[in-house]
Each structure stands twice: as C-alpha cells, then as structure tokens.
Amino acid sequence: MLLSLRARLLVWLLLPLALFVFVTGRMSYDAARQTADLLQDNALLSSARTIIEDVDWQNGALTANIPPAALEIFESPYQDQVFYKVVVDHDRLLGGSPDLPPPADSRRFPVFYNTSLGGLPIRAVAYQRELYDSGKAQQVTVIVGKTQASRQAMLEDLWHPQLIRQWLMLALVVVLVPFGLTMELRPLMKLKDDVADRGPMELQPIRVHHLPSELRPIVDAINQCIARLKVHAATQRQFIADAAHQLRTPLTLLDTQVQCASQCDLRDPSLTEALTGIRRTSQKMADVTSQLLLLAQAESVSAPRMQARIDLAAVVSAVLEELVVAAQQRQIDLGAELADGMHVAGNASLLEALVTNLVDNAVRYTQEGGSVTAICRREGGDVVMQVVDNGPGIPAEARAHVFERFYRVSADVEGSGLGLAIVHQIALAHGGTVAIMPGPQRVGLVVTVRLPAWSD
C-alpha cells in the first residue's frame, strides 16, 4: 500500500532525526563514561599517593600507617567497598588485603586496571615508589581498588539527562512536524480541489500567485496542458460545425429528391432520374463520411502506433495499382520513379490514405491526356515522396488555404475538400511536412511530403 505524501515526508524527516538522536546518544554515553572513568581513576591515584606518603622507616624497617583520609576519598551513598594493599619488594605484605590481585603488566606506574575480588568487579590502581634509608633502597607498591557502584551512578547521572532531552526533542518533532506538514500542504490540497472541482468545459488556467515556488512548475505544466486542451476542444467544435454544415446540404438534396420521386408516376422517366440523383448524393455522403473518419483517425493517432517499419515505395506502388484504371479512363499517363529502401516509421493504413489522396487529387484535377508521376527518393535523413502533374495547378492566393478542411479550389470537380487536410494531418502525425509548389516551367503542381527515415 502506498503511503500518503504527508506520511512519506514525515518518515524522511524522522529517520535522519532518529539516526541523529541515536548517534548523539551514543556519543554522550561515551563522553559520560570517559568522564566517570577519569574521576574514578583520579580518586584512586590520589588515595594511592596518600597511602604511600605514610609508608616510612622505623628502626630500619618499613612500616605502613594508613591514614583515614586516604580511604575517605571514596565515601558515597552507594556503599562502595574499598580495598588496598602495601607490598615491599613485590612479595612482603605491609598491610591491606592480601588477596587483592596485582596488575598483569607492571613495567610502568601508575597502572590502572580492572580486576575482581571476592566475585566483585573492581577498578584498581598500582602505584610504586622507592624509599631510601642509610643507603638502602626498597621498592614499595601500593594497590588501591574499589567496586563500581558510584562510578555507574555517576555515569547515569551524566548520561541520562542528555538522553532524556534528546528523546524529548524527537517526541516534540513527531508532534509538531505532522502539524507543520498539514499547514504547508494546504496549498497542494487546495490545488487538488481546484482541479477536481472543475467542469469538463472549464478550461481556464490556474492562478499561481498564491502558490509556493515549488508548486509553480507543476501548475505551469497543468496550465500548458489546459491550453492545449482548449485549442483541441475549439478545433473539435469547429470541425463538428463544419462537418454538420457540409452534411446538411447533401441531406437536404436527398430529401428533395425523395419527395420528387414520390410525386412521380412509376412509369415517369423523371423517377429514374430522381433515383439516380439519390444514389449519387448517397455516394457523396458516404465519401464525405469516410474522409471525415479518416481525418479523425489521423488527428487522434498516438505515437506508439507510429513505430512500424513501412516501405513507403511499396505503399506508393500499391496505391498506383489501385488507381491505374481511373487514370486510364481519363487517358492520364500514370507513372512512378521509386527508389529502394524507402523505409519510414509509421502507420500503414494512414500512409496509404496519404498517398491515395495525393494521387487521386492529381488524377481528378489533371485534364484528360495529362500525366501524373509519383516519385519516392531519399534526401539525407528524410524520405521524400512527390506527386507531380501537368494539370491546371493551384493559384498562388489559394495555396495558403488548401490544407484547411472543406476548402475546394474548383467547384467543377466533385470532391469533399478534405483530401489535402487529411494529407497534412497524417504528415504531421508522422513528424513530417507537406509543401505545395508549381511544377516545372510553372505548369502543373508538385506536392512534396517529407518524412523522417527509419532509424535502425
């Protein structure tokens, strides 16, 4: 289950803080332990020095008179046990606890070490000094040890307050951060409500002046998307209006022709003429409908459907085979100049529609006995397809409008005015371009389509 944005932000804030509390807690513990050890060791060393100062010669022999002050240093409410031992020349005991273990390494003094006595862990120090009398020298070693109750209490007194403060800080963050996140995420929630509460046709941009700087790029992207939707919606509305207008006229004619046929005698020749007109009008409606559907398909096709490897020269060849009969009926010389390896990334049905519209327009508008040539060649990183005819061409003032829907250059030839609009839209959908220019010696027309070549 996915966590909310607030929960994820809280986790990302608390995890580093918890790690910080753990690390600082560990460092505080180490510092408190070092402080407690240092104070305890200083007290042990002071006691050992006090004891060794009272070891003296009497009648040629060493004696140890342990002063009470040497052991009062360790007085505390934790009832620690204190042990000591005074040894001469490493083997003769002058006083203290004979069972108190010496240090394992006694090469350098003072020596601090941990040991045990009677099952109790103790901390001890061994301190050595040479005493002289009448030219005679003897080494005296004093060992002082104590249990660890006061040291542990000191450690806790030093460490626990710091640990408690750190955990209180963490708890305070846990309480305050969700509140802060809720307050700071309110603009995001308001933005969500603003988008969610909009109607389907509310395509106004979202205001950004009251939003944090981090949200403004997101809102700018949403506004860009809204602008594109607005343009698309306007285009669709205009398209529907144009289509309705274009379909209304054939439907009116069809209705009139049907009424005329119903008023005629069945043996009347005018009935046959009316019925012929009905069929012709119905065919025109079917052609317009097919063109509209093809245009809608070209406008709505998505990029993933443009990834097939298509041989454009093969598409051109197939279209010419289908239109050769129509060209022969008008005594038009239909030819082709096709190079090999003309592969593009595209949609086969749409590319076939593009070529069909171009060649069909050329055959329709070229006078009888004229010529139409389809050319397919490679230019750099593009595949270029041209349809060249020697027909009447298109006036210069009309070339800027030929890609508009339902625009027709001449009313003498039947057509829907959608052919070049479909060609233009299909070329754009494939990342290409369409251009129109006069033919050689300004005779006829050359329509050029450039599409990106297939990249292996």
C-alpha positions in Angstrom: 0.0 0.0 0.0 1.4 3.4 -1.0 1.8 5.9 1.8 0.4 9.4 1.5 2.8 12.3 0.7 2.4 13.6 4.3 3.4 10.2 5.7 6.4 9.8 3.3 7.7 13.3 4.2 7.3 12.5 7.9 9.2 9.3 7.5 12.0 11.1 5.6 12.2 13.7 8.4 12.1 11.3 11.3 14.5 8.7 10.0 17.5 11.1 9.9 16.5 12.7 13.2 16.2 9.3 14.9 19.6 8.4 13.5 20.9 11.7 14.8 19.5 11.0 18.3 21.0 7.5 18.3 24.4 8.7 17.2 24.5 11.7 19.7 23.1 9.4 22.4 26.0 7.0 21.8 28.5 9.9 21.8 27.0 11.3 25.0 27.3 7.9 26.6 31.0 7.6 25.6 31.7 11.1 26.9 29.9 10.4 30.2 31.8 7.0 30.6 35.1 8.7 29.9 34.3 11.4 32.5 33.3 8.9 35.1 36.4 6.7 34.5 38.6 9.8 34.7 37.2 11.0 38.0 37.3 7.5 39.5 40.9 6.9 38.4 42.0 10.3 39.8 40.4 9.4 43.1 42.2 6.0 43.1 45.5 7.6 42.3 45.1 10.3 45.0 44.3 7.6 47.5 47.4 5.5 46.5 49.7 8.5 46.8 48.3 9.4 50.2 48.9 5.9 51.4 52.4 5.7 50.0 53.3 9.0 51.6 52.7 7.5 55.1 55.0 4.5 54.5 58.2 5.3 56.4 61.2 3.7 58.1 61.1 2.9 61.7 64.1 1.2 63.4 65.5 0.2 60.0 62.3 -1.4 58.8 59.4 -0.1 56.7 56.0 0.4 58.3 52.7 1.5 56.8 50.3 3.7 58.8 47.2 4.1 56.6 45.6 7.5 57.3 41.7 7.6 57.3 41.8 10.4 54.8 43.2 8.0 52.2 40.0 6.0 52.2 37.5 8.8 53.0 38.0 10.0 49.4 35.7 7.2 48.3 32.8 7.9 50.6 29.5 8.0 48.7 25.8 7.0 49.3 26.4 3.9 47.1 28.4 2.0 49.8 31.3 1.1 47.6 33.8 -1.3 49.1 37.4 -0.1 49.1 40.5 -2.4 49.2 44.2 -1.6 49.5 47.5 -3.5 49.8 51.0 -2.3 50.5 53.8 -4.5 49.3 57.6 -4.2 49.7 59.9 -5.6 47.0 56.9 -7.4 45.3 56.5 -10.1 47.9 56.3 -8.8 51.5 53.0 -7.5 52.7 53.0 -4.5 54.9 49.2 -4.1 55.2 45.9 -4.4 53.5 44.1 -7.2 51.7 46.5 -9.9 50.7 44.0 -11.3 48.0 43.9 -8.0 46.0 45.4 -9.0 42.6 48.4 -7.1 41.3 48.3 -5.8 37.7 49.3 -8.1 34.9 51.7 -5.5 33.4 53.8 -3.6 35.9 56.5 -2.2 33.8 55.2 1.4 34.1 53.5 3.0 37.0 50.9 4.1 37.9 48.9 1.2 36.3 45.1 1.3 36.1 43.3 -2.0 35.5 40.1 -3.9 36.0 40.0 -7.0 38.2 37.8 -8.8 40.7 37.9 -9.7 44.4 35.5 -12.0 46.1 33.4 -12.1 43.0 33.0 -8.3 42.8 34.3 -6.4 39.8 36.6 -3.6 40.9 38.7 -0.8 39.4 42.3 -0.6 40.8 45.5 1.3 40.5 49.0 0.2 41.3 51.5 3.0 42.3 55.2 2.3 43.1 57.9 4.3 44.8 61.4 3.7 46.1 62.2 4.5 49.7 65.8 5.1 50.9 67.3 4.7 54.4 71.0 4.7 55.2 72.0 4.0 51.6 69.5 1.1 51.4 66.6 1.4 48.9 63.4 -0.7 48.7 60.5 -0.6 46.3 57.1 0.0 47.8 54.0 -0.8 45.8 50.5 0.5 46.8 47.4 -1.0 45.2 44.0 0.6 45.8 40.8 -0.8 44.4 37.1 -0.1 44.7 33.8 -1.5 43.5 31.9 0.2 40.6 28.6 1.3 42.2 29.5 5.0 42.5 31.1 5.0 39.1 27.9 3.5 37.5 25.8 6.1 39.3 27.9 8.9 38.1 27.7 7.6 34.5 23.9 7.5 34.7 23.8 11.0 36.3 25.9 12.3 33.4 24.2 10.5 30.5 20.5 10.1 31.3 19.6 13.8 31.3 21.2 14.3 27.9 19.4 11.2 26.6 16.1 12.4 28.0 16.5 15.8 26.4 17.2 14.2 23.0 14.2 11.9 23.2 12.0 14.8 24.2 13.2 16.7 21.2 12.4 13.7 19.0 8.9 13.4 20.5 8.3 17.1 20.0 9.3 16.8 16.4 6.9 13.8 16.0 4.1 16.0 17.3 4.9 19.3 15.5 6.1 18.0 12.1 2.7 16.5 11.1 1.0 19.7 12.1 3.5 21.7 10.1 3.2 19.4 7.1 -0.6 19.7 7.2 -0.3 23.5 7.2 2.3 23.6 4.4 0.5 21.1 2.3 -2.8 23.1 2.3 -1.9 24.8 -1.0 -1.4 21.4 -2.6 -4.8 20.2 -1.3 -6.4 23.4 -2.5 -4.8 22.9 -5.9 -6.1 19.4 -6.0 -9.6 20.6 -5.1 -9.4 23.4 -7.7 -8.6 20.8 -10.4 -11.0 18.1 -9.2 -14.0 20.5 -8.9 -13.7 21.9 -12.4 -16.3 21.0 -15.0 -15.4 19.3 -18.3 -15.5 22.6 -20.2 -13.8 24.8 -17.6 -10.5 25.3 -19.4 -9.3 28.5 -17.6 -5.7 28.5 -16.4 -4.9 28.0 -12.7 -3.7 31.1 -10.8 -0.2 30.7 -9.4 0.4 33.9 -7.4 -0.7 32.3 -4.1 1.3 29.1 -4.5 4.7 28.2 -3.2 7.6 28.3 -5.7 7.9 24.5 -5.6 4.4 24.1 -6.9 4.6 26.7 -9.6 6.4 24.5 -12.2 3.6 21.8 -11.7 0.9 24.4 -12.1 2.6 25.8 -15.2 2.7 22.4 -16.7 -1.0 21.9 -15.9 -1.8 25.3 -17.5 0.1 24.3 -20.6 -1.9 21.1 -20.8 -5.2 23.1 -20.3 -4.2 25.5 -23.1 -3.6 22.5 -25.4 -6.9 21.0 -24.4 -8.6 24.4 -25.0 -7.2 24.6 -28.5 -8.1 20.9 -29.2 -11.6 21.4 -27.9 -12.0 24.5 -30.1 -10.7 22.6 -33.1 -13.1 19.8 -32.5 -16.1 22.1 -32.1 -15.2 23.9 -35.3 -14.7 20.5 -37.0 -18.2 19.4 -35.9 -19.7 22.6 -37.0 -18.0 22.3 -40.5 -19.0 18.7 -40.8 -22.6 19.4 -39.9 -22.7 22.2 -42.5 -21.2 20.0 -45.2 -23.5 17.1 -44.5 -26.7 19.3 -44.3 -26.6 20.1 -48.0 -26.5 16.5 -49.3 -29.2 15.5 -46.8 -31.4 18.4 -48.0 -30.9 17.4 -51.6 -31.6 13.7 -50.8 -34.8 14.7 -49.1 -35.9 16.9 -52.0 -35.1 14.1 -54.5 -37.1 11.5 -52.5 -40.1 13.9 -52.3 -39.9 14.4 -56.1 -39.7 10.7 -56.7 -42.7 10.0 -54.5 -44.8 12.5 -56.6 -44.0 11.0 -59.9 -45.7 8.2 -61.7 -43.7 5.0 -61.6 -43.6 5.0 -65.4 -42.4 8.5 -65.5 -38.8 8.8 -66.7 -38.2 11.6 -64.2 -38.5 8.9 -61.4 -35.4 7.2 -62.8 -33.6 10.4 -62.9 -34.5 11.3 -59.3 -33.5 7.9 -58.1 -30.2 8.2 -59.9 -29.6 11.5 -58.2 -30.4 9.9 -54.8 -27.8 7.3 -55.4 -25.2 9.9 -56.5 -26.0 12.0 -53.4 -25.8 9.0 -51.1 -22.4 8.1 -52.6 -21.2 11.6 -52.0 -22.4 11.4 -48.4 -20.5 8.1 -48.0 -17.3 9.6 -49.4 -17.5 12.6 -47.1 -18.2 10.4 -44.1 -15.2 8.2 -45.0 -13.0 11.2 -45.3 -14.2 12.6 -42.0 -13.5 9.4 -40.3 -10.0 9.2 -41.8 -9.3 12.8 -40.7 -10.4 12.0 -37.2 -8.2 8.9 -37.1 -5.2 11.0 -38.3 -5.8 13.6 -35.6 -6.2 11.0 -32.8 -3.5 8.5 -33.7 -0.9 8.1 -30.9 2.9 7.9 -31.1 3.2 4.2 -30.1 1.2 3.3 -33.2 3.8 5.1 -35.4 6.6 2.6 -34.7 6.0 0.1 -37.5 8.7 -0.1 -40.3 6.9 0.8 -43.5 8.3 0.7 -47.0 6.9 3.9 -48.5 7.9 3.0 -52.0 5.8 -0.2 -51.7 2.8 1.8 -50.4 3.1 4.1 -53.4 3.3 1.2 -55.8 0.2 -0.5 -54.3 -1.8 2.8 -54.5 -0.8 3.3 -58.1 -2.1 -0.2 -59.0 -5.5 0.6 -57.4 -5.8 4.0 -59.3 -4.5 2.9 -62.7 -8.0 2.1 -64.0 -9.3 5.6 -63.0 -6.3 7.2 -64.7 -6.8 5.1 -67.9 -10.4 6.2 -68.1 -9.2 9.8 -68.3 -6.3 8.9 -70.6 -3.8 10.1 -68.0 -0.3 8.7 -68.1 0.3 7.5 -64.5 3.9 6.8 -63.8 6.3 6.2 -60.9 10.0 6.8 -60.0 10.6 4.7 -56.9 14.0 4.1 -55.2 14.7 1.1 -53.0 14.9 1.1 -49.2 12.4 3.9 -48.6 11.6 2.9 -45.0 9.8 5.1 -42.5 8.3 4.7 -39.1 4.6 5.0 -39.4 1.1 3.6 -39.6 0.5 1.6 -42.8 -3.2 2.5 -43.3 -2.6 6.2 -42.7 0.3 6.4 -45.1 -1.7 4.6 -47.7 -4.5 7.1 -47.2 -1.9 9.9 -47.6 -0.6 8.6 -50.9 -4.2 7.8 -52.2 -5.4 11.3 -51.5 -2.5 12.9 -53.3 -2.6 10.7 -56.4 -6.4 10.7 -56.6 -6.5 14.5 -56.4 -3.9 14.7 -59.2 -5.9 12.3 -61.4 -9.1 14.2 -60.7 -7.8 17.7 -61.4 -5.5 16.9 -64.3 -7.0 17.4 -67.7 -7.6 14.3 -69.9 -4.4 13.3 -71.7 -2.2 14.7 -69.0 0.4 13.0 -66.8 0.8 12.2 -63.1 4.1 10.9 -61.7 4.7 9.6 -58.2 8.3 9.9 -57.0 9.9 8.4 -53.9 13.6 9.1 -53.0 16.0 9.6 -50.1 17.3 13.0 -49.2 19.7 13.0 -46.2 17.8 11.7 -43.2 14.4 12.1 -44.9 12.3 10.0 -47.3 10.7 12.4 -49.8 7.5 11.4 -51.7 6.3 13.8 -54.5 3.3 13.7 -56.8 3.9 15.8 -59.9 1.2 16.6 -62.5 0.8 18.9 -65.5 -2.7 19.9 -64.7 -4.0 23.5 -64.1 -2.2 23.8 -60.7 -3.4 25.9 -57.8 -3.4 29.8 -57.9 -0.9 31.4 -55.5 -3.6 33.0 -53.4 -5.3 29.7 -52.8 -2.2 27.7 -51.7 -2.3 29.1 -48.2 -5.8 27.6 -47.7 -5.6 24.2 -49.4 -4.9 22.4 -46.1 -8.0 23.8 -44.5 -10.9 21.4 -44.1 -13.6 21.6 -46.8 -11.7 24.2 -48.8 -12.0 23.5 -52.5 -10.0 25.3 -55.2 -12.5 24.5 -58.0 -16.2 23.5 -57.9 -16.0 21.9 -61.4 -14.6 18.6 -60.0 -16.5 16.6 -57.4 -14.8 16.3 -54.0 -15.2 16.8 -50.3 -12.4 19.4 -49.7 -10.8 17.1 -47.1 -8.1 15.4 -49.1 -5.2 17.8 -48.5 -6.3 18.4 -45.0 -6.0 14.7 -44.3 -2.6 14.6 -46.0 -1.4 17.5 -43.9 -2.6 15.9 -40.6 -1.1 12.5 -41.4 2.2 14.0 -42.3 2.2 16.0 -39.0 1.3 12.8 -37.1 4.4 11.1 -38.6 6.7 14.1 -37.8 6.8 15.2 -41.4 5.8 18.2 -43.6 3.8 18.9 -46.7 4.6 21.6 -49.2 2.9 22.7 -52.5 4.7 24.5 -55.3 4.2 25.0 -59.1 5.5 22.3 -61.5 8.4 22.7 -63.9 8.1 25.9 -66.0 5.2 26.8 -63.7 3.0 24.2 -65.3 1.0 21.8 -63.1 1.6 21.1 -59.4 4.2 19.4 -57.2 3.1 18.2 -53.8 6.1 17.2 -51.6 5.9 15.1 -48.4 9.0 14.7 -46.2 9.0 12.0 -43.5 11.9 11.0 -41.2 13.6 7.9 -42.5 13.6 4.7 -40.4 16.5 4.7 -37.9 17.9 1.3 -37.1 
